[in-house]
Amino acid sequence: MPTGFKNKYAITPNYIPGPSKRRAGLPISKVRFLVAHDTGNPGSTASQNVRYYINSRNEISASAHLFVDDKEIIECVPALTAPPEKAWHVLYGVPKDNELYGVNANDAAIGVEYCYGGTIDADKAYQKYVWVLAKLCFEFELDPEKDIVGHFFLDPKRKTDPVTGLANSRRTYEQLLRDVVAEFNECTGVAVVPPPVNTAAQAGSVIVTVKLNVRKQPNTRADIVQVLSPGTALNFVARVGNGQAINNNPVWYKDTNDNYFWSGGVKQNQ
């Protein structure tokens, strides 16, 4: 395993008092995997969710370890800021966690909640969410390609998280898993050589249909140069056929300033 990890963000502990229904104070002997969640409550922030957990700690048993929004990463059940404890974030009766990892999620997994919607900046919240999942993989010597699972996958009859939360900003669960691997490699200094950009000269004009990020490279990890509002007219000079696939669409355009934008966020200017 790599020996160091880049600490981009602060993790703030604000523990649920225990012992209580939400925090029993039972240790996790070995963290085996991570469960990716979303709050299912659009617009609610990390601090609001943690405050609710604290205030209702003796009324409800459901819990999670970390909440992430655009401004904060808050840990309410110890995971990274103290020796890990059990949280109640997946029903014990579902069998898939045992099939995949040989153990119940509540006994051996860290649950991470993604806050989305409302006034939350989706890009900043997503960056923190991806980073903390990668950080957890590093700290507990997990494989970021194999040891993260969505709540919906463990309990498909009842849950859709984090798919629903990610879709709020046109992201997919599959993209999340790829981005965590990329973040892990970046933060541990693993050199990954990206494939050459396949660019073909093609001039045209489009209209932005959603909030659109213009980036230095045709992938969502590249620096954002500009954010454009729906209705903005935009010219392009080339088509990229092998950019990062978003919702299975890998086509990006290169603008007149040698920056890139995803084709799924625009329509042809008639």
N, C-alpha and C positions, 0 to 999 in steps of 0.2 A: 504493500500500500504506500501511497505518497506520504511524505513526512511533514508537509505543511499545507495550510489552506488559507486563502486570502479572505480576511474578514472585512467584507464590504459594508456590512450593516451591523447596528447594535441590536442585541436581543435583550429586552427588558423583562425581568421577572416581576410578576404580580400574581402571586400564588393564591389559589382558592384555599381558604383556611380548612384545615383538616385536623382530625378525621371528620369527614362529612360525606353526604351521599355522592357528591361529585368528585371528591378527592379522599379516597380511603387511606392514602399514605403507604400503600403496599409497594415494595420495590419490584422493578423488572430485573430479573436475574441476568437476562441477555436480550438485547434488542435484536430482533431477527429481520424486521422489515418495516416499511413506512406505509401509512395509509393517507392518500391525498383526499381531502374533503373540501367542500365549500359550505358556507354558512346556510345557504338556502333562504337567506333573508337580505335581498338586495338593498344596498345603501347603508347597512349596519357596519360600523367600524370595528376594528380590533378592540379598542378600549370599551366600546359599548357592549360588545359580546362578553368580554371578560367581566365587566361590571355586573352584567346580568347573571353570569355563572356564579359570581361571588355572592350576590344577593339571594340567589335561589339555591344555594349549596345544600341546604337541608330538605329541599322539596323535591328535587329531581336528581336522578343519578347520572344522566348523560353528561359527558365531558370530552375534552380534547386537550392536547398538550400546548399547542401554539396557535395563535391567530395572527394573520398577516393582512395588512392593508397597505395603502400607498405611503403612509407615514411611519408606521410602527410594526415591529415584530414583538408580540407580547407572549410570554410563556406563563401559563396559569397552572399547569401541572408540570413538575420538574422533568426536564429531558436534557437540555444542554447547559442550563445554568446551575444545575445541581444533579446528584445521582438520579437516574430516571425512575419514575413511579408509574404505576398502572393508571390508565384513564379508560373511561367507558365510552368508546366511540364506535364500536361495531357490536351488533347483537351477538351474544354467545351462541345462539341457536343456528346461525348460518354455517354451512359446512365448508365453503370455498377456502377460507383462510387456512383451515387444517389441511385441505387437499394440497394447497400450494406450498405451505411452509411448515406443516406438521405441528401447528400450535394455534391457539386462539389469538386474534389480534389484540384483544384487551390485555393479554398476558405478556405479549412480546413485541408490540408494534407501537410506534409513535404516530399520533394523529395530528395532522396539520390542516388548519382551516383557512381557506382563501376567502377574503372579503371582497365584494364586488358590487358594482351598480351605484346608482345615486350619484353623488359628487366624488366618489372615489376614482382617482386617476388609475385606469386599468393597466396602463403600461408600467407605471411605477410599482403597483401592487404585484403585478405578475413577476417583475424582476426580483422582488424580494421573496416571493413565494418560491420561485425556481432556485434562488440562492440558498434559502434555508433548507430545502429538500436536499440539495447537494451537500450542504454543510453537515446535515444529519448523517448522510451516507459516509462522509469522511470520518466523523467522530465515532461512528459505531461500526466502521470497517464493513460497510455494505456495498454491494455492487449496484451502481445507479442504473444499470441496464436491466436488472432482474429483481431488485428488492424494493420497488415502489409499486403500489397497486391502488387503483381508485376505489372509493367506497362503493360505487355503483357495480363494480365487478364482483365484490364480495357479497352484496345484498341487492341483486338486480330487481327483485320484485318490489322493493320499497324505495330505493335510493337512485338518484341520478348524479350525485356529486362525484368529482368536481366538474363533470361535463357541462352542467347547466351554467355554473359560474364562469367557466372558461368561454363558453359560447357567447356570453355577454359582450366580449370584446373580439368575437370572431376567431377564437382560438380553439384548438381541439385537444383532447386528452393525449392523442398520439404526439402532437407537437410538444406538449408539456414534457413527456418522457424524453423526447430527443433533446429538448433544451436543458433538462437537468443533467444529462450526460455531458453536453457541451460546457455547461457551467462548472461541473465537477472537474473536467479536464482543464479549463481555463484557470480555475482557482487553485489547482494543485500543480500547475505548470507543465501539464502533459501537452506536448506539441502535437497538434493535429493540422495536417496540411489540407486545406479545403480544395475541392476540385476546381479547375479553371472555369471561369464564367463563360458560358457559351452564348456569345452575343452576335446577333445578326442585324445589319443595318436595316432600319425600317422607320420611316418618319410618319408622324401622325399627331392627332390632337384628341384629347379625352376630357371628360368632365368627371370630377371627383364625386362619388356617390355616398361616401361615409367619411368620417374623420380619418385622414390618410397620413401615415408617416412616410416621409421621404428620407431615405437612408443612404449611407456611404457605400454599402454593398447590398446585394439582393438577398438579404436574410434578416430576420427579426432581431438578431443579436448585434447587428451593426449600429453605429451611432446614428441617432436621429438628427437630421440636418434641418428639417422643417416639418411642421404639422399643418396640413391643409384642411379647410372646411368643405363640406359638401357644396357642390355648385361651382367650385373653382375650376377654371379651364387650365389645362396643362398640356404642354407639347412634349413629345418624346422623339428620340433620334435612333433608338435601337430597341430590339426585343431580346430578352434573355429567356431562354427555354429551360434552363436548369437552375433557376433560383430556388430558394427554400420553398418547399411545397406547403401552402397554407390551405387547409380544407381540400387537399389533393390537387391543388392548382399551383404548379411551379413557375408560371409565366410572370415575369416582371418586365418593366420598361425602364430604359435609361433616359433621363431627361437631358435638357440642353446644358446642364451644369455638371454632367458626369455623375449624377446621383441616381438612385433607383427607387421605384415604387411598385407595389404589387398590383397586378392587373385586375385582381378581384375587387379592388376598391374603386374602380373607375368604369365608365361606359364610353363608348365612342362618341365623339362630338360630331353631330350631324350637320 
